[in-house]
Amino acid sequence: MRPGGTRICLVGATGLTGNALIAQAVGREDVHIVGIARRETKLPPGARMEMLVGEPIDWPLLIRAARADVLVCALGTTMRQAGDEAAFRAIDHDLVRFCAEAARAAGIEHMILISSVGADRASRHFYLSVKGETEQALGKLGFRRLDILRPSLLRGHRWHRRPGEAIAQMLAPMLGVLVLHGKYRAYRSISPAKVAHAILALAREKARGRFVHEYDAMQRAIRRIGD
């Protein structure tokens, strides 16, 4: 580990998972976060990080300036927020890939991507097919290590509440215990804080390869590292 801890370049710092990662890093001496965003975000007291702000076209310069060991990509939108399929793809595929390519050009060899449970390029569901295509594209960029996290429903407050999401979030923990077993465990809901813990744990990993982490694997990552 370099002096000052692992440097994480975080794109998507203003979102639900990005905010959780920033909060989980408070008080830690083993990690330093450099956030990349289009706008400033309020930082929690004691946050040990920097924020680099600019338009996406300028993000390759900001990613290089971050001098990071790991790129964490928490970018993502919804069909409702995006408005149409083209706008959704522009963020969840094109912008994610753009950032990943910039990271490789800057010499970053480890990337952690927040994807989605069920991601599959062959899926008939547009959202999941784009997620799967993005995962496949990043796998071809030559990262020494690529960690893909596939959470299901994230339990937490959103500025843009999705229809029915409040009810789903209330029912999700109970459904997880009563219904989601076996192969369906991957669909158990998870808190952004848990996802952030998994990210911080995986940022320390040195083994080479492409690794996919669904619900149980994220929990194991946290326990294995001792966070």
C-alpha positions as CSV (number, residue, x, y, z in Angstrom):
1,M,0.0,0.0,0.0
2,R,1.3,3.4,-0.9
3,P,1.9,6.1,1.8
4,G,-1.5,7.7,2.5
5,G,-3.4,4.5,1.7
6,T,-5.1,3.2,-1.5
7,R,-6.1,6.0,-3.8
8,I,-9.6,5.4,-5.2
9,C,-10.9,7.5,-8.1
10,L,-14.7,7.5,-7.7
11,V,-16.9,8.4,-10.7
12,G,-20.5,8.8,-9.7
13,A,-19.6,10.4,-6.4
14,T,-23.0,12.2,-6.1
15,G,-25.2,9.1,-6.3
16,L,-26.5,6.7,-3.7
17,T,-23.6,4.3,-3.7
18,G,-21.0,7.1,-4.2
19,N,-22.3,8.9,-1.2
20,A,-22.2,5.7,0.9
21,L,-18.6,5.0,-0.2
22,I,-17.5,8.5,0.9
23,A,-19.3,8.1,4.2
24,Q,-17.7,4.7,4.8
25,A,-14.2,6.1,4.2
26,V,-14.5,8.7,6.9
27,G,-11.9,8.2,9.6
28,R,-10.0,5.6,7.7
29,E,-6.2,6.1,7.2
30,D,-5.9,3.3,4.6
31,V,-7.9,4.9,1.8
32,H,-8.0,8.2,0.1
33,I,-10.9,9.0,-2.3
34,V,-10.8,11.4,-5.2
35,G,-14.3,12.0,-6.5
36,I,-15.1,12.9,-10.1
37,A,-18.4,14.7,-10.7
38,R,-20.3,17.3,-12.7
39,R,-21.2,19.2,-9.6
40,E,-20.1,19.7,-6.0
41,T,-21.5,17.4,-3.4
42,K,-21.8,18.0,0.4
43,L,-19.1,16.0,2.1
44,P,-19.6,14.4,5.6
45,P,-17.5,15.9,8.5
46,G,-14.0,14.3,8.5
47,A,-14.1,13.1,4.9
48,R,-10.6,12.5,3.7
49,M,-11.0,13.1,0.0
50,E,-10.9,15.5,-2.8
51,M,-13.6,16.4,-5.4
52,L,-12.6,17.2,-9.0
53,V,-15.5,18.8,-10.9
54,G,-16.0,19.2,-14.6
55,E,-18.0,18.2,-17.6
56,P,-17.7,14.5,-18.7
57,I,-15.6,15.5,-21.7
58,D,-13.0,16.6,-19.3
59,W,-13.1,13.6,-17.0
60,P,-10.1,11.8,-18.6
61,L,-7.9,14.7,-17.5
62,L,-9.5,14.6,-14.0
63,I,-9.1,10.8,-13.8
64,R,-5.4,11.1,-14.7
65,A,-5.0,13.9,-12.1
66,A,-6.5,11.6,-9.5
67,R,-3.3,9.5,-9.6
68,A,-5.4,6.6,-8.4
69,D,-4.7,2.9,-7.8
70,V,-8.3,1.9,-8.3
71,L,-11.2,3.3,-10.4
72,V,-14.6,2.8,-8.8
73,C,-17.5,3.4,-11.2
74,A,-20.9,4.1,-9.6
75,L,-22.4,5.8,-12.6
76,G,-25.9,4.8,-13.5
77,T,-29.4,6.1,-14.2
78,T,-32.9,4.7,-14.8
79,M,-35.1,4.6,-17.9
80,R,-37.4,7.1,-16.2
81,Q,-34.7,9.6,-15.4
82,A,-33.0,9.1,-18.8
83,G,-36.2,9.6,-20.8
84,D,-35.4,7.1,-23.6
85,E,-33.2,4.1,-24.5
86,A,-30.6,6.2,-26.3
87,A,-30.1,8.5,-23.3
88,F,-29.9,5.6,-20.9
89,R,-27.3,3.8,-23.0
90,A,-25.3,7.0,-23.3
91,I,-24.8,6.9,-19.5
92,D,-24.8,3.3,-18.5
93,H,-22.7,2.1,-21.4
94,D,-21.0,4.9,-23.3
95,L,-20.0,7.1,-20.3
96,V,-18.9,4.1,-18.2
97,R,-16.7,2.8,-21.0
98,F,-15.4,6.3,-21.6
99,C,-14.2,6.5,-18.0
100,A,-12.8,3.0,-18.0
101,E,-10.8,3.8,-21.2
102,A,-9.5,7.0,-19.6
103,A,-8.5,5.0,-16.5
104,R,-6.5,2.5,-18.6
105,A,-4.8,5.4,-20.4
106,A,-3.9,6.9,-17.0
107,G,-2.3,3.6,-16.0
108,I,-5.0,2.4,-13.6
109,E,-5.0,-1.4,-13.6
110,H,-7.9,-2.2,-11.2
111,M,-11.5,-1.2,-11.7
112,I,-14.6,-1.8,-9.6
113,L,-17.9,-1.5,-11.4
114,I,-21.4,-1.2,-9.8
115,S,-23.6,-3.1,-12.3
116,S,-26.9,-4.9,-11.6
117,V,-28.1,-8.4,-10.7
118,G,-29.3,-10.1,-13.8
119,A,-27.0,-8.2,-16.1
120,D,-26.7,-10.2,-19.4
121,R,-26.0,-8.9,-22.9
122,A,-28.5,-11.5,-24.2
123,S,-31.3,-10.4,-22.0
124,R,-34.6,-9.3,-23.6
125,H,-34.8,-6.6,-20.9
126,F,-33.1,-3.5,-22.3
127,Y,-31.8,-2.3,-18.9
128,L,-30.1,-5.7,-18.2
129,S,-28.8,-6.2,-21.7
130,V,-27.0,-2.8,-21.6
131,K,-25.6,-3.6,-18.2
132,G,-24.3,-6.9,-19.6
133,E,-22.9,-5.3,-22.7
134,T,-21.1,-2.8,-20.5
135,E,-19.6,-5.5,-18.4
136,Q,-18.4,-7.4,-21.5
137,A,-16.8,-4.2,-23.0
138,L,-14.9,-3.5,-19.8
139,G,-13.6,-7.0,-19.7
140,K,-11.8,-6.3,-23.0
141,L,-9.9,-3.2,-21.8
142,G,-7.0,-5.1,-20.2
143,F,-7.5,-4.3,-16.5
144,R,-5.2,-6.4,-14.3
145,R,-8.2,-6.9,-12.1
146,L,-11.9,-6.1,-12.8
147,D,-14.5,-6.5,-10.0
148,I,-18.1,-6.4,-11.0
149,L,-20.6,-5.9,-8.2
150,R,-24.2,-6.9,-9.1
151,P,-26.5,-5.7,-6.3
152,S,-30.3,-6.1,-6.4
153,L,-32.5,-3.4,-4.9
154,L,-30.5,-0.8,-3.0
155,R,-32.2,0.2,0.3
156,G,-31.8,3.9,0.7
157,H,-33.2,7.4,0.1
158,R,-33.1,8.6,-3.5
159,W,-33.8,12.1,-4.7
160,H,-35.7,10.6,-7.6
161,R,-38.0,8.0,-6.1
162,R,-39.0,5.3,-8.5
163,P,-42.7,4.3,-8.7
164,G,-43.5,1.6,-6.0
165,E,-39.9,1.7,-4.7
166,A,-40.9,2.9,-1.2
167,I,-43.2,-0.2,-0.8
168,A,-40.5,-2.4,-2.3
169,Q,-37.9,-1.1,0.1
170,M,-40.1,-1.8,3.1
171,L,-40.9,-5.3,2.0
172,A,-37.5,-6.3,0.7
173,P,-35.8,-7.4,4.0
174,M,-38.8,-9.6,4.8
175,L,-39.0,-11.1,1.3
176,G,-35.2,-11.8,1.5
177,V,-35.6,-13.9,4.6
178,L,-38.9,-15.7,3.6
179,V,-38.6,-16.1,-0.1
180,L,-35.2,-15.4,-1.7
181,H,-33.3,-18.6,-1.1
182,G,-31.0,-20.8,-3.2
183,K,-30.3,-19.3,-6.6
184,Y,-32.7,-16.4,-5.8
185,R,-30.4,-15.2,-3.0
186,A,-28.7,-12.9,-5.6
187,Y,-31.9,-10.9,-5.6
188,R,-31.9,-10.0,-1.9
189,S,-31.9,-6.3,-1.3
190,I,-28.8,-4.7,0.2
191,S,-27.9,-1.4,1.7
192,P,-25.6,1.1,0.0
193,A,-23.4,1.0,3.1
194,K,-22.8,-2.8,2.6
195,V,-22.0,-2.2,-1.0
196,A,-19.5,0.5,0.0
197,H,-17.9,-1.9,2.5
198,A,-17.5,-4.5,-0.2
199,I,-15.9,-1.9,-2.5
200,L,-13.4,-0.9,0.2
201,A,-12.6,-4.6,0.8
202,L,-12.1,-5.4,-2.9
203,A,-10.0,-2.3,-3.5
204,R,-7.3,-4.1,-1.5
205,E,-7.3,-7.3,-3.5
206,K,-4.3,-8.1,-5.6
207,A,-5.3,-11.2,-7.5
208,R,-5.6,-10.8,-11.3
209,G,-8.7,-11.6,-13.2
210,R,-12.4,-10.7,-13.7
211,F,-14.6,-11.3,-10.7
212,V,-18.4,-11.1,-10.4
213,H,-19.9,-10.4,-7.0
214,E,-23.6,-10.9,-6.3
215,Y,-25.2,-10.8,-2.9
216,D,-23.4,-13.6,-1.1
217,A,-20.0,-12.8,-2.7
218,M,-20.2,-9.2,-1.5
219,Q,-20.9,-10.4,2.0
220,R,-17.9,-12.8,1.8
221,A,-15.7,-10.0,0.6
222,I,-16.6,-7.9,3.6
223,R,-16.0,-10.8,6.0
224,R,-12.7,-11.9,4.4
225,I,-11.1,-8.6,4.7
226,G,-12.5,-8.0,8.2
227,D,-14.4,-4.7,7.5
